[in-house]
Amino acid sequence: MAGFNPLKAPPGSRLALMGNEAIARGAVEAGVYVATGYPGTPSSEVVETLQRYGGGLGFYAEWAVNERVAFEIALGAAIAGARALATMKAPGLNVALDPVVSAAYSGVEGGLVVLVADDPGPHTTQTEQDSRWLAKLAKLPAISPSSPQEAKDYTVAAFDISEELKLPVILRTTTRVNHAVGEVVLGGVREPKGFKEFKRDPARYVRAGMRWNLERHRWVNQQLSRAEEAAGRHGLNRVEGGGDTCVVTEGAAYNYVVEAVESLGLTGDVRIVKLGLIHPLPSGFIAGSIEGCRRILVVEELDPFIEEELTVLLHQAGSGTVVYGKKTGGLPLEGELNPLLVENFIARALGLPTPAPIQQPAGGVEAPERPPPLCPGCPHRFTFIALRSALMRLGYKPSDVPVFGDIGCYALSVNPPLGSIWTEHSMGASISMAMGLRLSGFKGPIVAVIGDSTFFHAGIPSLIEAVHKKVSLLVLILDNDVVAMTGHQSTPAWSRTETGRAARSISIVDVVKAIGVDKVAVVDPYRLDEAVEAIAGLLEGEGVRVLVAKHPCALQERRRARRTAPYTVDPGKCTGCGACIAATGCPAIFLSEGKAVIAVEDCTGCGLCARYCGFNAIKPGGDAA
């Protein structure tokens, strides 16, 4: 809409906001002064919203090189009294965990909120991690919203609770909350809360003293014990309905419970105990809420976190009430919940007929499996084709040379027709795992593939280790000048950030050379023959060799209006052999009535397909859409 700005709209406005936009608004309402994070779906839009709409509001909102650095930036601001926000997806909390755990002992003066976005399903994440366990490990309060409105309101509450308890607070979300869109009623905006004071206090902030650490551990436990009281003041927990069947739930799962209860005609007859505080479990509130219940059901994502703790609470209270959930009630331990799953679960627990499964219409056609491809014109496609060509030139089969992948768009090269990477585990793992294979005794060439942002995030220590130990391998750094897969965020190579902030550009080549790599080359993968030559020249040899394949992301090029005229197919020359599709896997090409067709609205004009047409049927010159 014209003039839409979720951060500057006045109190009382009703806006349709995505959950992440609502979190950003909540941070502004709470007076955030420093906001940072590392992009990762489903969390990215929080910082993006602060960057896009926050001009003139007086806070800092920029991406950090990784989640650990982001959290430490936020912590440094919060110990001085500023309100700070750090955002990340679930695996990012693993990266940040060392300082997160230590920060509990130090505590904060200004509110510090850590948004951690879990991904049941998963939709875009390498693991179905349940970050509630890490909140428990770190001994930090964690709260969980169920809707965009709660996402905003709970963010404000999280900042307040953080200052009340002097502890960082984890705002734990899931994809269906982050990316849901709903009506949000806006509240008032506080002035950004910046520096207050910072005094030297070694017993609090220095972890080198073991007696101090013991005392701070006692302090953490004492502060954490006050979390239920603080959550109560902010109205984070509530009970809906009545009856002697209780359903304890939180987060997105609450919405499925409400829908299931309504579908079963049980609205008002089932007691829904909705938890906003998920760690520590509000035992007093729960005990009062489930009193008189003959059956207790727990609906949660992902692991049986509440179910296990609730079972312990009931056992300690001498109650024989059975808890039904993921361990005992048949809810799946893996994957995302949905209303039908929850409705079946509740119906079975109550001895009611279960809803009939959704039937496919007779004679229906199943959609073919469509693995996500690299985009039309993606420079990574050129790089992997060059790698395959270089292997063949040197007499290797693709199965002879392990290719260790990393986190990023290039992981999509696992799919046919490229079929390139062999592994993809965690940020920066490609180089270290390749080193491990070499140390295991593997004798042939080894390739590690890592993107530019992933290299800055976690690849540099791995490269240092490989160079220091004089391990022989080839590292391909795919530099498309952006954090592409998570939404085209900035990298440390940018000289100006999304907010217009001037920055010093960090050169990947300079970093690689400073580490001590002697054989470093840079090639534009669009110059395919040169790329093949460069890879072939570096594939074999001693020590670490690095090739930087540098070409901008094709989507960024289109946005910058640098798009080349698309290619078209001459149907008179095309034989329908499909070589252009089989070789490239480009999604802009498809077969129609036995002929190849190029979708001109998708084609970037890279010309790769034309190289594989033996009939000269593909030519430049189409009209761009």
C-alpha positions in Angstrom: 0.0 0.0 0.0 1.1 3.6 -0.6 3.1 4.9 2.4 3.2 1.5 4.1 5.7 1.6 7.0 5.1 -0.8 9.8 7.7 0.9 12.0 6.4 4.4 11.7 2.6 3.8 11.6 0.9 5.4 14.6 -0.3 3.5 17.7 -3.7 2.0 17.2 -3.1 1.3 13.5 -4.3 -2.1 12.2 -1.9 -3.5 9.7 -1.6 -6.9 8.0 1.9 -7.9 9.0 4.1 -10.9 8.5 5.2 -12.3 11.8 8.8 -11.1 11.2 7.6 -7.6 10.4 5.6 -7.7 13.6 8.7 -8.7 15.6 10.5 -5.7 14.0 7.7 -3.4 15.0 7.8 -4.9 18.6 11.5 -4.2 18.8 10.9 -0.6 17.8 8.0 -0.2 20.3 10.3 -1.6 23.0 13.0 1.0 22.2 15.6 -1.2 20.5 18.9 0.6 19.9 21.1 -2.1 18.3 19.7 -4.8 16.0 21.9 -7.3 14.3 21.9 -10.9 13.1 22.9 -13.2 10.3 20.4 -13.9 7.6 18.7 -17.3 7.6 15.2 -18.4 6.7 12.8 -18.1 8.4 14.3 -15.2 10.5 15.7 -12.9 7.8 12.8 -10.4 7.4 13.2 -9.0 11.0 16.5 -7.2 10.3 15.4 -6.5 6.8 12.3 -4.7 8.0 14.3 -2.6 10.5 16.7 -1.7 7.7 14.0 -0.9 5.1 11.7 1.1 7.2 13.7 2.3 10.1 15.4 5.4 8.5 15.5 8.3 11.0 14.3 6.3 14.0 17.7 6.4 15.6 18.7 2.7 15.9 21.5 0.6 14.4 20.3 -2.3 12.2 23.0 -4.2 10.2 24.0 -7.8 9.4 26.9 -9.3 11.1 29.4 -11.8 9.6 27.9 -14.7 11.6 25.6 -15.4 14.5 28.2 -15.5 17.2 29.5 -12.1 16.3 25.9 -10.8 16.0 25.1 -12.0 19.5 28.3 -10.5 21.0 27.6 -7.2 19.4 24.1 -7.2 21.0 25.6 -8.3 24.3 28.2 -5.5 24.3 25.4 -3.0 23.8 23.1 -4.5 26.4 25.7 -4.6 29.2 25.9 -0.9 28.8 22.2 -0.4 29.2 21.1 -0.3 25.6 18.3 -2.4 24.3 19.6 -4.9 21.7 18.2 -7.6 19.4 20.1 -10.5 17.8 18.3 -12.6 15.1 19.2 -16.0 13.7 17.7 -19.3 12.5 18.0 -22.4 14.6 21.5 -23.6 13.5 22.7 -20.1 14.1 22.1 -20.5 17.8 24.5 -23.5 17.7 27.1 -21.0 16.3 26.4 -18.4 19.0 26.0 -20.9 21.8 29.4 -20.3 23.5 28.8 -16.6 24.2 25.1 -17.2 24.8 25.8 -19.5 27.7 28.4 -17.2 29.2 26.1 -14.2 28.8 23.7 -15.8 31.3 26.4 -15.6 33.9 27.2 -12.0 33.1 23.7 -10.8 32.7 22.6 -7.5 31.0 21.5 -4.1 32.0 19.5 -3.2 28.9 17.0 -5.6 27.5 18.6 -8.2 25.2 16.3 -10.4 23.0 17.6 -13.3 20.9 15.2 -14.3 18.1 15.7 -17.9 17.3 13.6 -19.2 14.4 13.1 -23.0 14.3 12.0 -24.7 11.1 9.7 -27.7 11.7 9.2 -29.6 8.4 11.9 -28.7 7.7 11.3 -26.1 4.9 14.7 -24.6 4.4 17.0 -25.9 7.2 19.5 -28.8 7.4 18.0 -30.2 10.6 14.7 -30.1 12.5 16.3 -28.6 15.6 14.2 -27.7 18.7 16.0 -24.8 20.2 14.0 -25.0 23.5 16.6 -27.5 24.7 19.4 -24.9 24.2 17.4 -22.3 26.2 17.3 -24.9 29.0 21.0 -25.6 28.6 21.9 -21.8 28.6 19.5 -21.2 31.6 17.7 -18.4 29.8 14.0 -17.5 29.7 12.3 -18.4 26.4 8.9 -17.3 25.2 7.0 -18.4 22.2 4.3 -16.4 20.3 1.5 -18.0 18.2 0.5 -15.2 15.9 1.8 -12.0 14.3 0.0 -10.0 17.0 1.7 -12.0 19.7 5.0 -11.8 17.8 4.9 -8.1 18.3 3.5 -8.1 21.8 5.8 -10.8 23.1 8.8 -9.0 21.6 8.0 -6.0 23.7 7.5 -8.2 26.7 10.8 -10.0 26.1 12.7 -6.7 26.3 10.9 -5.8 29.5 11.4 -9.2 31.1 15.1 -9.2 30.1 15.6 -6.0 32.0 13.6 -7.1 35.0 15.6 -10.4 35.3 18.8 -8.9 33.9 19.1 -11.9 31.6 19.0 -12.3 27.8 15.6 -13.6 26.7 15.1 -16.0 23.8 12.1 -15.4 21.6 11.6 -18.8 20.0 9.5 -18.9 16.9 8.8 -21.4 14.1 8.3 -20.9 10.4 4.5 -20.7 10.6 4.7 -17.8 13.0 7.6 -16.0 11.3 5.9 -16.1 7.9 2.2 -16.0 8.8 0.4 -12.8 7.9 -2.3 -11.4 10.2 -3.9 -8.3 11.6 -1.7 -6.5 14.1 -2.8 -3.7 16.3 0.1 -1.4 16.9 1.2 0.0 20.3 3.1 3.0 21.3 6.8 3.5 20.4 9.4 4.2 23.1 12.5 6.3 22.4 15.4 4.1 21.4 17.3 3.2 24.6 21.0 3.6 24.1 24.1 3.7 26.3 23.5 4.3 30.0 26.7 3.4 31.7 29.3 0.6 31.8 31.4 0.1 34.9 34.3 -2.3 35.5 33.0 -5.3 37.4 35.3 -8.3 37.0 33.3 -10.6 39.3 30.4 -10.2 36.9 32.0 -9.9 33.5 35.2 -11.9 33.7 34.9 -15.6 33.4 38.5 -16.3 34.4 37.7 -16.5 38.2 36.2 -19.8 39.2 34.8 -18.6 42.5 33.2 -15.7 40.6 31.7 -18.2 38.2 30.2 -20.3 41.0 28.6 -17.2 42.5 27.3 -16.1 39.1 25.8 -19.6 38.5 23.9 -19.2 41.8 22.7 -15.8 40.6 21.5 -17.2 37.3 19.4 -19.8 39.0 18.0 -17.2 41.3 17.0 -14.9 38.4 15.6 -17.7 36.4 13.3 -18.7 39.2 11.6 -15.3 38.9 10.7 -15.9 35.2 7.3 -17.3 35.8 6.3 -14.3 38.0 7.6 -11.9 35.3 5.7 -13.8 32.6 2.5 -13.6 34.6 2.8 -9.9 34.9 2.9 -9.7 31.1 0.1 -12.1 30.6 2.0 -14.6 28.6 0.2 -17.7 29.8 -3.6 -18.2 29.7 -6.4 -20.7 29.9 -9.3 -21.0 27.4 -12.4 -23.2 27.8 -13.2 -25.7 30.5 -13.9 -29.4 31.0 -11.8 -32.2 32.4 -9.7 -32.7 29.3 -6.7 -30.3 29.1 -4.6 -29.5 26.1 -1.3 -27.9 26.9 0.2 -26.1 23.9 2.4 -23.3 22.7 3.5 -21.5 19.6 2.1 -22.3 16.2 0.6 -25.5 17.6 -1.9 -23.5 19.6 -3.6 -22.5 16.4 -3.9 -26.1 15.3 -5.4 -27.0 18.7 -8.0 -24.2 18.5 -9.0 -25.2 14.9 -9.2 -28.9 15.8 -11.3 -28.3 18.9 -13.7 -26.2 16.9 -13.9 -28.8 14.1 -14.7 -31.5 16.7 -17.5 -29.4 18.1 -15.7 -29.2 21.5 -15.2 -25.4 21.8 -15.6 -24.5 25.5 -15.6 -28.2 26.6 -11.8 -28.7 26.3 -9.5 -26.7 28.5 -6.7 -25.2 26.4 -3.6 -24.2 28.5 -1.6 -21.9 26.3 2.0 -21.3 27.4 3.8 -18.1 26.3 6.7 -18.9 28.7 8.2 -22.1 27.6 11.4 -22.1 29.7 11.5 -22.3 32.6 8.1 -24.2 32.4 5.7 -22.1 34.5 5.0 -25.0 37.0 2.8 -23.0 39.3 0.6 -21.7 36.5 0.3 -25.2 35.0 -0.5 -26.9 38.3 -3.4 -24.5 38.8 -4.6 -24.7 35.2 -4.7 -28.5 35.0 -6.4 -29.1 38.4 -9.3 -31.5 37.9 -8.2 -32.7 34.5 -8.6 -36.4 33.9 -6.7 -36.3 30.6 -3.8 -34.1 29.7 -2.8 -33.7 26.1 0.4 -31.9 24.9 0.6 -30.5 21.4 3.9 -28.9 20.6 6.7 -28.6 18.0 9.1 -30.2 17.6 10.3 -32.5 20.4 8.3 -33.6 23.5 9.9 -30.8 25.5 6.9 -29.7 27.5 5.5 -33.3 27.6 8.6 -34.6 29.4 8.8 -31.7 31.9 5.1 -31.9 32.6 5.3 -35.7 33.2 8.1 -35.0 35.7 5.9 -32.3 37.4 3.0 -34.7 37.7 5.1 -37.5 39.1 6.7 -35.2 41.7 3.1 -34.1 42.7 2.1 -37.8 43.1 -0.4 -37.5 40.3 -1.3 -40.6 38.2 -2.7 -38.5 35.4 -1.4 -39.8 32.0 0.1 -37.3 29.6 -0.6 -37.9 25.9 1.7 -36.4 23.4 4.5 -37.4 21.1 5.8 -40.1 23.4 2.5 -41.8 24.3 -0.3 -40.3 22.2 0.8 -40.9 18.7 1.8 -37.4 17.6 4.8 -37.7 15.2 8.2 -37.0 16.6 9.4 -35.7 13.2 7.9 -33.1 10.8 5.5 -30.3 11.1 2.2 -30.5 12.7 -1.0 -29.5 11.0 -4.7 -29.1 11.9 -5.7 -32.5 10.6 -3.0 -34.3 12.6 -3.9 -32.5 15.7 -7.7 -33.1 15.2 -7.0 -36.9 14.8 -4.8 -36.9 17.9 -7.5 -35.2 20.1 -10.2 -37.4 18.7 -8.3 -40.6 19.5 -7.5 -39.4 23.0 -11.2 -38.7 23.6 -12.5 -41.8 22.0 -14.2 -39.9 19.2 -14.4 -40.9 15.6 -11.4 -39.7 13.7 -11.9 -37.4 10.8 -11.7 -39.0 7.4 -8.4 -38.4 5.6 -8.5 -36.0 2.7 -9.1 -38.0 -0.5 -7.5 -37.3 -3.8 -10.2 -37.0 -6.6 -10.6 -40.1 -8.7 -8.3 -40.1 -11.7 -6.3 -37.3 -10.2 -2.8 -36.7 -11.5 0.1 -36.6 -9.1 2.4 -33.6 -9.5 5.9 -34.7 -10.6 8.7 -34.3 -8.1 10.4 -30.9 -8.7 13.7 -30.5 -6.8 14.6 -26.8 -6.5 17.0 -25.8 -9.4 19.6 -23.2 -9.6 18.1 -20.0 -11.1 18.4 -19.2 -14.8 21.7 -17.6 -15.5 23.1 -18.7 -12.1 26.9 -18.4 -12.2 27.2 -21.5 -10.0 25.8 -23.6 -12.8 28.7 -22.5 -15.0 31.2 -23.3 -12.2 29.9 -26.9 -11.7 29.8 -27.6 -15.4 33.4 -26.3 -15.6 34.4 -28.5 -12.7 32.9 -31.6 -14.5 34.6 -30.7 -17.8 37.9 -30.2 -16.0 37.6 -33.6 -14.4 36.9 -35.3 -17.7 39.8 -33.5 -19.4 42.2 -34.9 -16.8 40.7 -38.4 -17.2 38.6 -38.5 -14.0 35.1 -39.7 -13.7 32.8 -37.6 -11.4 32.7 -40.5 -9.0 36.5 -40.4 -8.6 36.7 -36.9 -7.1 34.8 -36.1 -3.8 33.3 -32.7 -3.8 32.5 -31.3 -0.4 29.6 -28.8 -0.4 28.6 -26.1 2.0 25.5 -24.1 2.9 24.2 -21.9 0.1 22.5 -21.9 -3.3 25.3 -24.1 -4.7 24.1 -27.0 -2.6 21.3 -27.3 -5.2 24.0 -28.7 -7.5 23.4 -32.0 -5.7 20.4 -32.5 -8.0 20.6 -33.7 -11.6 21.8 -32.9 -14.1 24.7 -31.4 -12.3 25.0 -34.0 -9.5 28.1 -32.3 -8.2 28.4 -32.0 -4.4 28.7 -35.1 -2.2 28.1 -33.5 1.2 26.5 -30.5 2.9 26.5 -30.3 6.6 27.1 -26.9 8.3 28.6 -23.5 7.6 32.3 -23.8 6.7 32.3 -27.6 6.9 33.4 -28.2 3.3 37.0 -27.3 3.8 37.5 -29.0 7.2 35.7 -32.2 6.0 37.8 -32.2 2.8 40.9 -32.0 5.1 39.7 -34.9 7.2 39.2 -37.0 4.1 42.8 -36.3 3.0 44.1 -37.2 6.5 42.2 -40.4 6.4 44.5 -41.6 3.6 42.5 -40.7 0.5 45.0 -40.3 -2.4 43.1 -38.6 -5.3 42.0 -35.0 -5.9 39.6 -33.5 -3.3 37.5 -30.4 -3.9 35.8 -28.2 -1.3 33.1 -25.8 -2.6 32.1 -22.8 -0.4 30.2 -19.6 -1.1 31.5 -16.1 -0.4 29.3 -15.3 2.6 29.8 -18.8 4.0 33.5 -18.3 3.6 33.4 -15.1 5.7 31.0 -16.7 8.2 32.9 -19.9 9.0 35.3 -20.9 6.2 38.3 -18.8 7.2 39.3 -20.8 10.3 39.0 -24.0 8.2 41.2 -22.6 5.5 43.8 -21.5 8.0 43.8 -25.1 9.4 44.3 -26.7 6.0 47.0 -24.2 5.0 48.8 -24.6 8.4 48.8 -28.4 8.1 49.9 -28.3 4.5 47.0 -30.4 3.3 46.5 -30.9 -0.4 43.1 -29.9 -1.7 41.3 -27.5 -4.1 39.0 -24.9 -2.6 36.4 -23.3 -5.0 35.0 -20.1 -3.5 31.9 -19.2 -5.4 31.6 -15.4 -5.1 28.3 -14.1 -6.4 28.7 -10.9 -4.3 25.6 -11.5 -2.1 24.0 -13.8 0.5 21.7 -15.1 -2.2 19.8 -18.0 -0.8 18.4 -16.1 2.2 17.2 -13.1 0.3 20.2 -11.2 -1.2 21.7 -9.6 1.9 25.1 -7.9 2.1 28.4 -9.6 2.6 31.6 -8.1 4.1 32.7 -7.4 0.5 30.1 -4.6 0.1 31.4 -1.1 0.5 27.9 0.2 1.5 25.3 -1.7 3.5 21.5 -1.9 3.0 21.0 1.1 5.2 23.4 3.2 3.2 26.1 2.9 5.9 29.6 3.3 4.4 31.7 0.1 5.0 35.2 -1.1 4.2 35.1 -3.8 1.5 36.9 -7.0 2.5 38.5 -8.8 -0.4 38.3 -12.6 -0.4 41.5 -12.8 -2.4 43.4 -10.6 0.0 42.2 -12.8 2.9 43.1 -16.0 1.1 46.6 -14.7 0.3 47.1 -13.4 3.9 46.3 -16.9 5.2 49.2 -18.2 3.1 47.7 -19.8 0.1 50.3 -19.5 -2.7 48.2 -20.7 -5.6 45.2 -18.4 -6.0 43.3 -17.7 -9.2 40.2 -15.7 -10.0 38.0 -16.5 -12.9 34.6 -15.4 -14.3 32.6 -18.7 -14.6 30.7 -17.2 -17.5 33.9 -17.5 -19.4 33.5 -21.2 -19.3 36.5 -22.2 -21.3 38.8 -20.1 -19.0 37.1 -21.6 -16.0 37.7 -25.1 -17.2 41.4 -24.3 -17.8 41.8 -22.7 -14.4 40.2 -25.7 -12.5 42.2 -28.2 -14.5 45.3 -26.4 -13.7 44.7 -26.4 -10.0 42.9 -29.7 -9.4 46.1 -31.6 -8.9 49.1 -30.5 -6.9 50.5 -30.1 -3.4 49.1 -27.9 -0.7 45.9 -25.8 -0.7 44.9 -24.2 -4.0 42.1 -21.7 -4.2 40.0 -20.7 -7.2 37.6 -17.8 -6.7 34.7 -18.1 -9.3 33.5 -14.5 -9.3 30.3 -13.4 -11.1 27.3 -11.5 -9.7 24.1 -13.4 -8.8 21.8 -13.5 -11.8 18.8 -12.3 -9.8 20.8 -9.3 -8.6 21.8 -8.5 -12.1 18.2 -8.5 -13.2 17.3 -6.2 -10.3 20.1 -3.8 -11.4 18.7 -3.8 -14.9 21.8 -5.4 -16.3 19.9 -8.2 -18.0 21.1 -9.3 -21.4 18.5 -10.0 -24.1 17.1 -13.5 -23.8 17.8 -16.4 -26.2 15.1 -18.0 -28.3 14.8 -21.4 -30.1 14.3 -21.7 -33.8 11.6 -24.4 -34.0 12.6 -25.1 -37.6 16.1 -26.2 -36.5 15.3 -27.7 -33.1 15.0 -31.5 -33.2 13.7 -31.8 -29.6 16.8 -33.8 -28.6 16.7 -32.1 -25.1 20.5 -31.8 -24.9 20.2 -28.1 -23.8 18.0 -29.2 -20.9 20.0 -32.4 -20.0 23.3 -30.5 -19.9 22.3 -27.4 -18.0 19.1 -28.1 -16.0 18.1 -24.5 -16.6 14.5 -24.0 -15.5 14.0 -21.4 -18.3 14.0 -24.2 -20.9 11.3 -26.8 -21.4 10.0 -29.1 -24.0 6.6 -28.3 -25.7 5.2 -30.3 -28.5 8.5 -32.0 -29.0 10.5 -28.8 -29.3 12.7 -26.9 -26.8 11.1 -23.6 -25.7 12.8 -20.8 -23.7 10.7 -18.7 -21.4 11.9 -15.3 -22.3 10.6 -13.8 -19.1 13.0 -16.1 -17.1 15.9 -16.2 -19.5 18.9 -14.0 -18.5 20.7 -14.3 -21.8 23.7 -16.2 -20.3 23.9 -18.3 -23.5 24.9 -21.5 -21.7 22.2 -23.6 -23.4 23.4 -22.5 -26.9 26.7 -24.2 -26.3 25.0 -27.6 -26.1 22.8 -27.3 -29.1 24.3 -29.3 -31.9 21.8 -27.9 -34.5 22.5 -24.2 -34.0 18.8 -23.7 -33.0 19.4 -21.4 -30.0 20.2 -17.8 -30.7 20.2 -14.5 -28.9 17.7 -11.9 -29.8 14.4 -12.6 -28.0 12.3 -9.8 -26.5 12.8 -9.4 -22.8 9.5 -9.5 -20.8 
